[in-house]
Amino acid sequence: MSLKIRLSRWGAKKRPVYRIVVADARAPRDGRFIENLGTFDPMKAKDDTTRLTLNGDKAKDWIAKGAQPTDRVLKLLASIGAAEAPVRNNPEKAKPKKKAQERAAEAEKLTAAAAE
């Protein structure tokens, strides 16, 4: 049985509130879970202390038992210091596409010609 630490959606329409739960990977997103570890309310301000309530000790215990946190939960655990999130960087994705590079090259030519 593979376990996941993941978000389970609660709250009203367009007002999401998430529970951070340990569940079997085969269980539905909002379905059966093994243990509730905390809550996450993305609608609250980032500096609000009640935005994230999470029991880090229980989360560490479940990770030690083999539960795999999802990417978002791993970021939340890293924000409270219960886990280390991997540094992700994809510089290729941030580069401008072909047409934008051509436009930038043309603009450079025009500015160089105007400077002369």
Phi and psi restraints in degrees (range 20) as a CNS / XPLOR table:
assign (resid 1 and name C) (resid 2 and name N)
       (resid 2 and name CA) (resid 2 and name C) 1.0 -93.4 20.0 2
assign (resid 2 and name N) (resid 2 and name CA)
       (resid 2 and name C) (resid 3 and name N) 1.0 130.0 20.0 2
assign (resid 2 and name C) (resid 3 and name N)
       (resid 3 and name CA) (resid 3 and name C) 1.0 -105.4 20.0 2
assign (resid 3 and name N) (resid 3 and name CA)
       (resid 3 and name C) (resid 4 and name N) 1.0 144.6 20.0 2
assign (resid 3 and name C) (resid 4 and name N)
       (resid 4 and name CA) (resid 4 and name C) 1.0 -126.4 20.0 2
assign (resid 4 and name N) (resid 4 and name CA)
       (resid 4 and name C) (resid 5 and name N) 1.0 143.0 20.0 2
assign (resid 4 and name C) (resid 5 and name N)
       (resid 5 and name CA) (resid 5 and name C) 1.0 -101.4 20.0 2
assign (resid 5 and name N) (resid 5 and name CA)
       (resid 5 and name C) (resid 6 and name N) 1.0 112.9 20.0 2
assign (resid 5 and name C) (resid 6 and name N)
       (resid 6 and name CA) (resid 6 and name C) 1.0 -143.8 20.0 2
assign (resid 6 and name N) (resid 6 and name CA)
       (resid 6 and name C) (resid 7 and name N) 1.0 175.0 20.0 2
assign (resid 6 and name C) (resid 7 and name N)
       (resid 7 and name CA) (resid 7 and name C) 1.0 -91.8 20.0 2
assign (resid 7 and name N) (resid 7 and name CA)
       (resid 7 and name C) (resid 8 and name N) 1.0 138.5 20.0 2
assign (resid 7 and name C) (resid 8 and name N)
       (resid 8 and name CA) (resid 8 and name C) 1.0 -119.9 20.0 2
assign (resid 8 and name N) (resid 8 and name CA)
       (resid 8 and name C) (resid 9 and name N) 1.0 124.4 20.0 2
assign (resid 8 and name C) (resid 9 and name N)
       (resid 9 and name CA) (resid 9 and name C) 1.0 -81.0 20.0 2
assign (resid 9 and name N) (resid 9 and name CA)
       (resid 9 and name C) (resid 10 and name N) 1.0 133.1 20.0 2
assign (resid 9 and name C) (resid 10 and name N)
       (resid 10 and name CA) (resid 10 and name C) 1.0 -134.7 20.0 2
assign (resid 10 and name N) (resid 10 and name CA)
       (resid 10 and name C) (resid 11 and name N) 1.0 -179.7 20.0 2
assign (resid 10 and name C) (resid 11 and name N)
       (resid 11 and name CA) (resid 11 and name C) 1.0 96.3 20.0 2
assign (resid 11 and name N) (resid 11 and name CA)
       (resid 11 and name C) (resid 12 and name N) 1.0 178.7 20.0 2
assign (resid 11 and name C) (resid 12 and name N)
       (resid 12 and name CA) (resid 12 and name C) 1.0 -86.8 20.0 2
assign (resid 12 and name N) (resid 12 and name CA)
       (resid 12 and name C) (resid 13 and name N) 1.0 175.5 20.0 2
assign (resid 12 and name C) (resid 13 and name N)
       (resid 13 and name CA) (resid 13 and name C) 1.0 -62.2 20.0 2
assign (resid 13 and name N) (resid 13 and name CA)
       (resid 13 and name C) (resid 14 and name N) 1.0 130.2 20.0 2
assign (resid 13 and name C) (resid 14 and name N)
       (resid 14 and name CA) (resid 14 and name C) 1.0 61.0 20.0 2
assign (resid 14 and name N) (resid 14 and name CA)
       (resid 14 and name C) (resid 15 and name N) 1.0 16.2 20.0 2
assign (resid 14 and name C) (resid 15 and name N)
       (resid 15 and name CA) (resid 15 and name C) 1.0 -135.0 20.0 2
assign (resid 15 and name N) (resid 15 and name CA)
       (resid 15 and name C) (resid 16 and name N) 1.0 68.5 20.0 2
assign (resid 15 and name C) (resid 16 and name N)
       (resid 16 and name CA) (resid 16 and name C) 1.0 -72.0 20.0 2
assign (resid 16 and name N) (resid 16 and name CA)
       (resid 16 and name C) (resid 17 and name N) 1.0 143.9 20.0 2
assign (resid 16 and name C) (resid 17 and name N)
       (resid 17 and name CA) (resid 17 and name C) 1.0 -134.9 20.0 2
assign (resid 17 and name N) (resid 17 and name CA)
       (resid 17 and name C) (resid 18 and name N) 1.0 134.5 20.0 2
assign (resid 17 and name C) (resid 18 and name N)
       (resid 18 and name CA) (resid 18 and name C) 1.0 -114.3 20.0 2
assign (resid 18 and name N) (resid 18 and name CA)
       (resid 18 and name C) (resid 19 and name N) 1.0 141.7 20.0 2
assign (resid 18 and name C) (resid 19 and name N)
       (resid 19 and name CA) (resid 19 and name C) 1.0 -98.2 20.0 2
assign (resid 19 and name N) (resid 19 and name CA)
       (resid 19 and name C) (resid 20 and name N) 1.0 140.0 20.0 2
assign (resid 19 and name C) (resid 20 and name N)
       (resid 20 and name CA) (resid 20 and name C) 1.0 -95.4 20.0 2
assign (resid 20 and name N) (resid 20 and name CA)
       (resid 20 and name C) (resid 21 and name N) 1.0 114.1 20.0 2
assign (resid 20 and name C) (resid 21 and name N)
       (resid 21 and name CA) (resid 21 and name C) 1.0 -127.7 20.0 2
assign (resid 21 and name N) (resid 21 and name CA)
       (resid 21 and name C) (resid 22 and name N) 1.0 158.0 20.0 2
assign (resid 21 and name C) (resid 22 and name N)
       (resid 22 and name CA) (resid 22 and name C) 1.0 -101.5 20.0 2
assign (resid 22 and name N) (resid 22 and name CA)
       (resid 22 and name C) (resid 23 and name N) 1.0 123.0 20.0 2
assign (resid 22 and name C) (resid 23 and name N)
       (resid 23 and name CA) (resid 23 and name C) 1.0 -141.9 20.0 2
assign (resid 23 and name N) (resid 23 and name CA)
       (resid 23 and name C) (resid 24 and name N) 1.0 159.7 20.0 2
assign (resid 23 and name C) (resid 24 and name N)
       (resid 24 and name CA) (resid 24 and name C) 1.0 -66.1 20.0 2
assign (resid 24 and name N) (resid 24 and name CA)
       (resid 24 and name C) (resid 25 and name N) 1.0 139.6 20.0 2
assign (resid 24 and name C) (resid 25 and name N)
       (resid 25 and name CA) (resid 25 and name C) 1.0 -62.1 20.0 2
assign (resid 25 and name N) (resid 25 and name CA)
       (resid 25 and name C) (resid 26 and name N) 1.0 -24.6 20.0 2
assign (resid 25 and name C) (resid 26 and name N)
       (resid 26 and name CA) (resid 26 and name C) 1.0 -84.3 20.0 2
assign (resid 26 and name N) (resid 26 and name CA)
       (resid 26 and name C) (resid 27 and name N) 1.0 -13.3 20.0 2
assign (resid 26 and name C) (resid 27 and name N)
       (resid 27 and name CA) (resid 27 and name C) 1.0 -73.1 20.0 2
assign (resid 27 and name N) (resid 27 and name CA)
       (resid 27 and name C) (resid 28 and name N) 1.0 150.6 20.0 2
assign (resid 27 and name C) (resid 28 and name N)
       (resid 28 and name CA) (resid 28 and name C) 1.0 -63.1 20.0 2
assign (resid 28 and name N) (resid 28 and name CA)
       (resid 28 and name C) (resid 29 and name N) 1.0 158.4 20.0 2
assign (resid 28 and name C) (resid 29 and name N)
       (resid 29 and name CA) (resid 29 and name C) 1.0 -53.8 20.0 2
assign (resid 29 and name N) (resid 29 and name CA)
       (resid 29 and name C) (resid 30 and name N) 1.0 -48.4 20.0 2
assign (resid 29 and name C) (resid 30 and name N)
       (resid 30 and name CA) (resid 30 and name C) 1.0 -101.1 20.0 2
assign (resid 30 and name N) (resid 30 and name CA)
       (resid 30 and name C) (resid 31 and name N) 1.0 15.1 20.0 2
assign (resid 30 and name C) (resid 31 and name N)
       (resid 31 and name CA) (resid 31 and name C) 1.0 -91.6 20.0 2
assign (resid 31 and name N) (resid 31 and name CA)
       (resid 31 and name C) (resid 32 and name N) 1.0 -144.4 20.0 2
assign (resid 31 and name C) (resid 32 and name N)
       (resid 32 and name CA) (resid 32 and name C) 1.0 -64.7 20.0 2
assign (resid 32 and name N) (resid 32 and name CA)
       (resid 32 and name C) (resid 33 and name N) 1.0 139.2 20.0 2
assign (resid 32 and name C) (resid 33 and name N)
       (resid 33 and name CA) (resid 33 and name C) 1.0 -137.0 20.0 2
assign (resid 33 and name N) (resid 33 and name CA)
       (resid 33 and name C) (resid 34 and name N) 1.0 164.6 20.0 2
assign (resid 33 and name C) (resid 34 and name N)
       (resid 34 and name CA) (resid 34 and name C) 1.0 -90.1 20.0 2
assign (resid 34 and name N) (resid 34 and name CA)
       (resid 34 and name C) (resid 35 and name N) 1.0 -47.9 20.0 2
assign (resid 34 and name C) (resid 35 and name N)
       (resid 35 and name CA) (resid 35 and name C) 1.0 -149.4 20.0 2
assign (resid 35 and name N) (resid 35 and name CA)
       (resid 35 and name C) (resid 36 and name N) 1.0 143.5 20.0 2
assign (resid 35 and name C) (resid 36 and name N)
       (resid 36 and name CA) (resid 36 and name C) 1.0 -94.0 20.0 2
assign (resid 36 and name N) (resid 36 and name CA)
       (resid 36 and name C) (resid 37 and name N) 1.0 123.3 20.0 2
assign (resid 36 and name C) (resid 37 and name N)
       (resid 37 and name CA) (resid 37 and name C) 1.0 -99.3 20.0 2
assign (resid 37 and name N) (resid 37 and name CA)
       (resid 37 and name C) (resid 38 and name N) 1.0 -20.8 20.0 2
assign (resid 37 and name C) (resid 38 and name N)
       (resid 38 and name CA) (resid 38 and name C) 1.0 166.6 20.0 2
assign (resid 38 and name N) (resid 38 and name CA)
       (resid 38 and name C) (resid 39 and name N) 1.0 -167.0 20.0 2
assign (resid 38 and name C) (resid 39 and name N)
       (resid 39 and name CA) (resid 39 and name C) 1.0 -133.4 20.0 2
assign (resid 39 and name N) (resid 39 and name CA)
       (resid 39 and name C) (resid 40 and name N) 1.0 158.8 20.0 2
assign (resid 39 and name C) (resid 40 and name N)
       (resid 40 and name CA) (resid 40 and name C) 1.0 -140.4 20.0 2
assign (resid 40 and name N) (resid 40 and name CA)
       (resid 40 and name C) (resid 41 and name N) 1.0 123.5 20.0 2
assign (resid 40 and name C) (resid 41 and name N)
       (resid 41 and name CA) (resid 41 and name C) 1.0 -117.1 20.0 2
assign (resid 41 and name N) (resid 41 and name CA)
       (resid 41 and name C) (resid 42 and name N) 1.0 97.4 20.0 2
assign (resid 41 and name C) (resid 42 and name N)
       (resid 42 and name CA) (resid 42 and name C) 1.0 -70.5 20.0 2
assign (resid 42 and name N) (resid 42 and name CA)
       (resid 42 and name C) (resid 43 and name N) 1.0 -11.6 20.0 2
assign (resid 42 and name C) (resid 43 and name N)
       (resid 43 and name CA) (resid 43 and name C) 1.0 -79.7 20.0 2
assign (resid 43 and name N) (resid 43 and name CA)
       (resid 43 and name C) (resid 44 and name N) 1.0 -17.6 20.0 2
assign (resid 43 and name C) (resid 44 and name N)
       (resid 44 and name CA) (resid 44 and name C) 1.0 -81.1 20.0 2
assign (resid 44 and name N) (resid 44 and name CA)
       (resid 44 and name C) (resid 45 and name N) 1.0 161.4 20.0 2
assign (resid 44 and name C) (resid 45 and name N)
       (resid 45 and name CA) (resid 45 and name C) 1.0 -64.2 20.0 2
assign (resid 45 and name N) (resid 45 and name CA)
       (resid 45 and name C) (resid 46 and name N) 1.0 150.6 20.0 2
assign (resid 45 and name C) (resid 46 and name N)
       (resid 46 and name CA) (resid 46 and name C) 1.0 -65.1 20.0 2
assign (resid 46 and name N) (resid 46 and name CA)
       (resid 46 and name C) (resid 47 and name N) 1.0 -25.2 20.0 2
assign (resid 46 and name C) (resid 47 and name N)
       (resid 47 and name CA) (resid 47 and name C) 1.0 -92.3 20.0 2
assign (resid 47 and name N) (resid 47 and name CA)
       (resid 47 and name C) (resid 48 and name N) 1.0 1.4 20.0 2
assign (resid 47 and name C) (resid 48 and name N)
       (resid 48 and name CA) (resid 48 and name C) 1.0 -73.2 20.0 2
assign (resid 48 and name N) (resid 48 and name CA)
       (resid 48 and name C) (resid 49 and name N) 1.0 130.9 20.0 2
assign (resid 48 and name C) (resid 49 and name N)
       (resid 49 and name CA) (resid 49 and name C) 1.0 -72.7 20.0 2
assign (resid 49 and name N) (resid 49 and name CA)
       (resid 49 and name C) (resid 50 and name N) 1.0 -22.2 20.0 2
assign (resid 49 and name C) (resid 50 and name N)
       (resid 50 and name CA) (resid 50 and name C) 1.0 -91.1 20.0 2
assign (resid 50 and name N) (resid 50 and name CA)
       (resid 50 and name C) (resid 51 and name N) 1.0 5.1 20.0 2
assign (resid 50 and name C) (resid 51 and name N)
       (resid 51 and name CA) (resid 51 and name C) 1.0 -64.6 20.0 2
assign (resid 51 and name N) (resid 51 and name CA)
       (resid 51 and name C) (resid 52 and name N) 1.0 -39.1 20.0 2
assign (resid 51 and name C) (resid 52 and name N)
       (resid 52 and name CA) (resid 52 and name C) 1.0 -129.6 20.0 2
assign (resid 52 and name N) (resid 52 and name CA)
       (resid 52 and name C) (resid 53 and name N) 1.0 118.1 20.0 2
assign (resid 52 and name C) (resid 53 and name N)
       (resid 53 and name CA) (resid 53 and name C) 1.0 -119.1 20.0 2
assign (resid 53 and name N) (resid 53 and name CA)
       (resid 53 and name C) (resid 54 and name N) 1.0 116.1 20.0 2
assign (resid 53 and name C) (resid 54 and name N)
       (resid 54 and name CA) (resid 54 and name C) 1.0 -145.4 20.0 2
assign (resid 54 and name N) (resid 54 and name CA)
       (resid 54 and name C) (resid 55 and name N) 1.0 133.6 20.0 2
assign (resid 54 and name C) (resid 55 and name N)
       (resid 55 and name CA) (resid 55 and name C) 1.0 -88.0 20.0 2
assign (resid 55 and name N) (resid 55 and name CA)
       (resid 55 and name C) (resid 56 and name N) 1.0 96.6 20.0 2
assign (resid 55 and name C) (resid 56 and name N)
       (resid 56 and name CA) (resid 56 and name C) 1.0 -64.6 20.0 2
assign (resid 56 and name N) (resid 56 and name CA)
       (resid 56 and name C) (resid 57 and name N) 1.0 -34.2 20.0 2
assign (resid 56 and name C) (resid 57 and name N)
       (resid 57 and name CA) (resid 57 and name C) 1.0 -64.5 20.0 2
assign (resid 57 and name N) (resid 57 and name CA)
       (resid 57 and name C) (resid 58 and name N) 1.0 -44.2 20.0 2
assign (resid 57 and name C) (resid 58 and name N)
       (resid 58 and name CA) (resid 58 and name C) 1.0 -64.3 20.0 2
assign (resid 58 and name N) (resid 58 and name CA)
       (resid 58 and name C) (resid 59 and name N) 1.0 -39.0 20.0 2
assign (resid 58 and name C) (resid 59 and name N)
       (resid 59 and name CA) (resid 59 and name C) 1.0 -63.3 20.0 2
assign (resid 59 and name N) (resid 59 and name CA)
       (resid 59 and name C) (resid 60 and name N) 1.0 -43.0 20.0 2
assign (resid 59 and name C) (resid 60 and name N)
       (resid 60 and name CA) (resid 60 and name C) 1.0 -62.0 20.0 2
assign (resid 60 and name N) (resid 60 and name CA)
       (resid 60 and name C) (resid 61 and name N) 1.0 -39.8 20.0 2
assign (resid 60 and name C) (resid 61 and name N)
       (resid 61 and name CA) (resid 61 and name C) 1.0 -61.7 20.0 2
assign (resid 61 and name N) (resid 61 and name CA)
       (resid 61 and name C) (resid 62 and name N) 1.0 -44.0 20.0 2
assign (resid 61 and name C) (resid 62 and name N)
       (resid 62 and name CA) (resid 62 and name C) 1.0 -67.1 20.0 2
assign (resid 62 and name N) (resid 62 and name CA)
       (resid 62 and name C) (resid 63 and name N) 1.0 -37.4 20.0 2
assign (resid 62 and name C) (resid 63 and name N)
       (resid 63 and name CA) (resid 63 and name C) 1.0 -65.1 20.0 2
assign (resid 63 and name N) (resid 63 and name CA)
       (resid 63 and name C) (resid 64 and name N) 1.0 -38.5 20.0 2
assign (resid 63 and name C) (resid 64 and name N)
       (resid 64 and name CA) (resid 64 and name C) 1.0 -64.8 20.0 2
assign (resid 64 and name N) (resid 64 and name CA)
       (resid 64 and name C) (resid 65 and name N) 1.0 -29.9 20.0 2
assign (resid 64 and name C) (resid 65 and name N)
       (resid 65 and name CA) (resid 65 and name C) 1.0 -80.7 20.0 2
assign (resid 65 and name N) (resid 65 and name CA)
       (resid 65 and name C) (resid 66 and name N) 1.0 -7.7 20.0 2
assign (resid 65 and name C) (resid 66 and name N)
       (resid 66 and name CA) (resid 66 and name C) 1.0 113.8 20.0 2
assign (resid 66 and name N) (resid 66 and name CA)
       (resid 66 and name C) (resid 67 and name N) 1.0 3.4 20.0 2
assign (resid 66 and name C) (resid 67 and name N)
       (resid 67 and name CA) (resid 67 and name C) 1.0 -72.5 20.0 2
assign (resid 67 and name N) (resid 67 and name CA)
       (resid 67 and name C) (resid 68 and name N) 1.0 137.2 20.0 2
assign (resid 67 and name C) (resid 68 and name N)
       (resid 68 and name CA) (resid 68 and name C) 1.0 -102.0 20.0 2
assign (resid 68 and name N) (resid 68 and name CA)
       (resid 68 and name C) (resid 69 and name N) 1.0 118.9 20.0 2
assign (resid 68 and name C) (resid 69 and name N)
       (resid 69 and name CA) (resid 69 and name C) 1.0 -75.5 20.0 2
assign (resid 69 and name N) (resid 69 and name CA)
       (resid 69 and name C) (resid 70 and name N) 1.0 147.1 20.0 2
assign (resid 69 and name C) (resid 70 and name N)
       (resid 70 and name CA) (resid 70 and name C) 1.0 -73.9 20.0 2
assign (resid 70 and name N) (resid 70 and name CA)
       (resid 70 and name C) (resid 71 and name N) 1.0 171.1 20.0 2
assign (resid 70 and name C) (resid 71 and name N)
       (resid 71 and name CA) (resid 71 and name C) 1.0 -59.2 20.0 2
assign (resid 71 and name N) (resid 71 and name CA)
       (resid 71 and name C) (resid 72 and name N) 1.0 -47.0 20.0 2
assign (resid 71 and name C) (resid 72 and name N)
       (resid 72 and name CA) (resid 72 and name C) 1.0 -65.0 20.0 2
assign (resid 72 and name N) (resid 72 and name CA)
       (resid 72 and name C) (resid 73 and name N) 1.0 -42.6 20.0 2
assign (resid 72 and name C) (resid 73 and name N)
       (resid 73 and name CA) (resid 73 and name C) 1.0 -65.9 20.0 2
assign (resid 73 and name N) (resid 73 and name CA)
       (resid 73 and name C) (resid 74 and name N) 1.0 -35.7 20.0 2
assign (resid 73 and name C) (resid 74 and name N)
       (resid 74 and name CA) (resid 74 and name C) 1.0 -63.3 20.0 2
assign (resid 74 and name N) (resid 74 and name CA)
       (resid 74 and name C) (resid 75 and name N) 1.0 -39.4 20.0 2
assign (resid 74 and name C) (resid 75 and name N)
       (resid 75 and name CA) (resid 75 and name C) 1.0 -64.4 20.0 2
assign (resid 75 and name N) (resid 75 and name CA)
       (resid 75 and name C) (resid 76 and name N) 1.0 -40.5 20.0 2
assign (resid 75 and name C) (resid 76 and name N)
       (resid 76 and name CA) (resid 76 and name C) 1.0 -65.9 20.0 2
assign (resid 76 and name N) (resid 76 and name CA)
       (resid 76 and name C) (resid 77 and name N) 1.0 -40.9 20.0 2
assign (resid 76 and name C) (resid 77 and name N)
       (resid 77 and name CA) (resid 77 and name C) 1.0 -64.2 20.0 2
assign (resid 77 and name N) (resid 77 and name CA)
       (resid 77 and name C) (resid 78 and name N) 1.0 -38.4 20.0 2
assign (resid 77 and name C) (resid 78 and name N)
       (resid 78 and name CA) (resid 78 and name C) 1.0 -66.8 20.0 2
assign (resid 78 and name N) (resid 78 and name CA)
       (resid 78 and name C) (resid 79 and name N) 1.0 -32.1 20.0 2
assign (resid 78 and name C) (resid 79 and name N)
       (resid 79 and name CA) (resid 79 and name C) 1.0 -67.5 20.0 2
assign (resid 79 and name N) (resid 79 and name CA)
       (resid 79 and name C) (resid 80 and name N) 1.0 -26.2 20.0 2
assign (resid 79 and name C) (resid 80 and name N)
       (resid 80 and name CA) (resid 80 and name C) 1.0 -100.1 20.0 2
assign (resid 80 and name N) (resid 80 and name CA)
       (resid 80 and name C) (resid 81 and name N) 1.0 -2.2 20.0 2
assign (resid 80 and name C) (resid 81 and name N)
       (resid 81 and name CA) (resid 81 and name C) 1.0 87.7 20.0 2
assign (resid 81 and name N) (resid 81 and name CA)
       (resid 81 and name C) (resid 82 and name N) 1.0 15.1 20.0 2
assign (resid 81 and name C) (resid 82 and name N)
       (resid 82 and name CA) (resid 82 and name C) 1.0 -87.7 20.0 2
assign (resid 82 and name N) (resid 82 and name CA)
       (resid 82 and name C) (resid 83 and name N) 1.0 -14.4 20.0 2
assign (resid 82 and name C) (resid 83 and name N)
       (resid 83 and name CA) (resid 83 and name C) 1.0 -154.9 20.0 2
assign (resid 83 and name N) (resid 83 and name CA)
       (resid 83 and name C) (resid 84 and name N) 1.0 167.5 20.0 2
assign (resid 83 and name C) (resid 84 and name N)
       (resid 84 and name CA) (resid 84 and name C) 1.0 -107.2 20.0 2
assign (resid 84 and name N) (resid 84 and name CA)
       (resid 84 and name C) (resid 85 and name N) 1.0 124.3 20.0 2
assign (resid 84 and name C) (resid 85 and name N)
       (resid 85 and name CA) (resid 85 and name C) 1.0 -86.6 20.0 2
assign (resid 85 and name N) (resid 85 and name CA)
       (resid 85 and name C) (resid 86 and name N) 1.0 137.7 20.0 2
assign (resid 85 and name C) (resid 86 and name N)
       (resid 86 and name CA) (resid 86 and name C) 1.0 -68.1 20.0 2
assign (resid 86 and name N) (resid 86 and name CA)
       (resid 86 and name C) (resid 87 and name N) 1.0 145.4 20.0 2
assign (resid 86 and name C) (resid 87 and name N)
       (resid 87 and name CA) (resid 87 and name C) 1.0 -78.4 20.0 2
assign (resid 87 and name N) (resid 87 and name CA)
       (resid 87 and name C) (resid 88 and name N) 1.0 123.5 20.0 2
assign (resid 87 and name C) (resid 88 and name N)
       (resid 88 and name CA) (resid 88 and name C) 1.0 -114.0 20.0 2
assign (resid 88 and name N) (resid 88 and name CA)
       (resid 88 and name C) (resid 89 and name N) 1.0 131.6 20.0 2
assign (resid 88 and name C) (resid 89 and name N)
       (resid 89 and name CA) (resid 89 and name C) 1.0 -149.3 20.0 2
assign (resid 89 and name N) (resid 89 and name CA)
       (resid 89 and name C) (resid 90 and name N) 1.0 125.0 20.0 2
assign (resid 89 and name C) (resid 90 and name N)
       (resid 90 and name CA) (resid 90 and name C) 1.0 -126.8 20.0 2
assign (resid 90 and name N) (resid 90 and name CA)
       (resid 90 and name C) (resid 91 and name N) 1.0 84.0 20.0 2
assign (resid 90 and name C) (resid 91 and name N)
       (resid 91 and name CA) (resid 91 and name C) 1.0 -65.7 20.0 2
assign (resid 91 and name N) (resid 91 and name CA)
       (resid 91 and name C) (resid 92 and name N) 1.0 -25.7 20.0 2
assign (resid 91 and name C) (resid 92 and name N)
       (resid 92 and name CA) (resid 92 and name C) 1.0 -64.7 20.0 2
assign (resid 92 and name N) (resid 92 and name CA)
       (resid 92 and name C) (resid 93 and name N) 1.0 -34.8 20.0 2
assign (resid 92 and name C) (resid 93 and name N)
       (resid 93 and name CA) (resid 93 and name C) 1.0 -69.6 20.0 2
assign (resid 93 and name N) (resid 93 and name CA)
       (resid 93 and name C) (resid 94 and name N) 1.0 -29.7 20.0 2
assign (resid 93 and name C) (resid 94 and name N)
       (resid 94 and name CA) (resid 94 and name C) 1.0 -82.7 20.0 2
assign (resid 94 and name N) (resid 94 and name CA)
       (resid 94 and name C) (resid 95 and name N) 1.0 -14.0 20.0 2
assign (resid 94 and name C) (resid 95 and name N)
       (resid 95 and name CA) (resid 95 and name C) 1.0 -68.6 20.0 2
assign (resid 95 and name N) (resid 95 and name CA)
       (resid 95 and name C) (resid 96 and name N) 1.0 146.5 20.0 2
assign (resid 95 and name C) (resid 96 and name N)
       (resid 96 and name CA) (resid 96 and name C) 1.0 -65.6 20.0 2
assign (resid 96 and name N) (resid 96 and name CA)
       (resid 96 and name C) (resid 97 and name N) 1.0 153.1 20.0 2
assign (resid 96 and name C) (resid 97 and name N)
       (resid 97 and name CA) (resid 97 and name C) 1.0 -77.3 20.0 2
assign (resid 97 and name N) (resid 97 and name CA)
       (resid 97 and name C) (resid 98 and name N) 1.0 -179.2 20.0 2
assign (resid 97 and name C) (resid 98 and name N)
       (resid 98 and name CA) (resid 98 and name C) 1.0 -60.0 20.0 2
assign (resid 98 and name N) (resid 98 and name CA)
       (resid 98 and name C) (resid 99 and name N) 1.0 -47.8 20.0 2
assign (resid 98 and name C) (resid 99 and name N)
       (resid 99 and name CA) (resid 99 and name C) 1.0 -65.1 20.0 2
assign (resid 99 and name N) (resid 99 and name CA)
       (resid 99 and name C) (resid 100 and name N) 1.0 -39.6 20.0 2
assign (resid 99 and name C) (resid 100 and name N)
       (resid 100 and name CA) (resid 100 and name C) 1.0 -65.4 20.0 2
assign (resid 100 and name N) (resid 100 and name CA)
       (resid 100 and name C) (resid 101 and name N) 1.0 -37.4 20.0 2
assign (resid 100 and name C) (resid 101 and name N)
       (resid 101 and name CA) (resid 101 and name C) 1.0 -65.4 20.0 2
assign (resid 101 and name N) (resid 101 and name CA)
       (resid 101 and name C) (resid 102 and name N) 1.0 -38.7 20.0 2
assign (resid 101 and name C) (resid 102 and name N)
       (resid 102 and name CA) (resid 102 and name C) 1.0 -64.7 20.0 2
assign (resid 102 and name N) (resid 102 and name CA)
       (resid 102 and name C) (resid 103 and name N) 1.0 -43.7 20.0 2
assign (resid 102 and name C) (resid 103 and name N)
       (resid 103 and name CA) (resid 103 and name C) 1.0 -62.3 20.0 2
assign (resid 103 and name N) (resid 103 and name CA)
       (resid 103 and name C) (resid 104 and name N) 1.0 -39.7 20.0 2
assign (resid 103 and name C) (resid 104 and name N)
       (resid 104 and name CA) (resid 104 and name C) 1.0 -65.8 20.0 2
assign (resid 104 and name N) (resid 104 and name CA)
       (resid 104 and name C) (resid 105 and name N) 1.0 -38.5 20.0 2
assign (resid 104 and name C) (resid 105 and name N)
       (resid 105 and name CA) (resid 105 and name C) 1.0 -66.3 20.0 2
assign (resid 105 and name N) (resid 105 and name CA)
       (resid 105 and name C) (resid 106 and name N) 1.0 -40.4 20.0 2
assign (resid 105 and name C) (resid 106 and name N)
       (resid 106 and name CA) (resid 106 and name C) 1.0 -63.9 20.0 2
assign (resid 106 and name N) (resid 106 and name CA)
       (resid 106 and name C) (resid 107 and name N) 1.0 -41.4 20.0 2
assign (resid 106 and name C) (resid 107 and name N)
       (resid 107 and name CA) (resid 107 and name C) 1.0 -63.9 20.0 2
assign (resid 107 and name N) (resid 107 and name CA)
       (resid 107 and name C) (resid 108 and name N) 1.0 -38.7 20.0 2
assign (resid 107 and name C) (resid 108 and name N)
       (resid 108 and name CA) (resid 108 and name C) 1.0 -63.6 20.0 2
assign (resid 108 and name N) (resid 108 and name CA)
       (resid 108 and name C) (resid 109 and name N) 1.0 -41.7 20.0 2
assign (resid 108 and name C) (resid 109 and name N)
       (resid 109 and name CA) (resid 109 and name C) 1.0 -61.5 20.0 2
assign (resid 109 and name N) (resid 109 and name CA)
       (resid 109 and name C) (resid 110 and name N) 1.0 -43.4 20.0 2
assign (resid 109 and name C) (resid 110 and name N)
       (resid 110 and name CA) (resid 110 and name C) 1.0 -64.8 20.0 2
assign (resid 110 and name N) (resid 110 and name CA)
       (resid 110 and name C) (resid 111 and name N) 1.0 -41.6 20.0 2
assign (resid 110 and name C) (resid 111 and name N)
       (resid 111 and name CA) (resid 111 and name C) 1.0 -69.8 20.0 2
assign (resid 111 and name N) (resid 111 and name CA)
       (resid 111 and name C) (resid 112 and name N) 1.0 -35.3 20.0 2
assign (resid 111 and name C) (resid 112 and name N)
       (resid 112 and name CA) (resid 112 and name C) 1.0 -67.8 20.0 2
assign (resid 112 and name N) (resid 112 and name CA)
       (resid 112 and name C) (resid 113 and name N) 1.0 -38.7 20.0 2
assign (resid 112 and name C) (resid 113 and name N)
       (resid 113 and name CA) (resid 113 and name C) 1.0 -68.3 20.0 2
assign (resid 113 and name N) (resid 113 and name CA)
       (resid 113 and name C) (resid 114 and name N) 1.0 -37.6 20.0 2
assign (resid 113 and name C) (resid 114 and name N)
       (resid 114 and name CA) (resid 114 and name C) 1.0 -70.6 20.0 2
assign (resid 114 and name N) (resid 114 and name CA)
       (resid 114 and name C) (resid 115 and name N) 1.0 -30.8 20.0 2
assign (resid 114 and name C) (resid 115 and name N)
       (resid 115 and name CA) (resid 115 and name C) 1.0 -72.5 20.0 2
assign (resid 115 and name N) (resid 115 and name CA)
       (resid 115 and name C) (resid 116 and name N) 1.0 -29.1 20.0 2
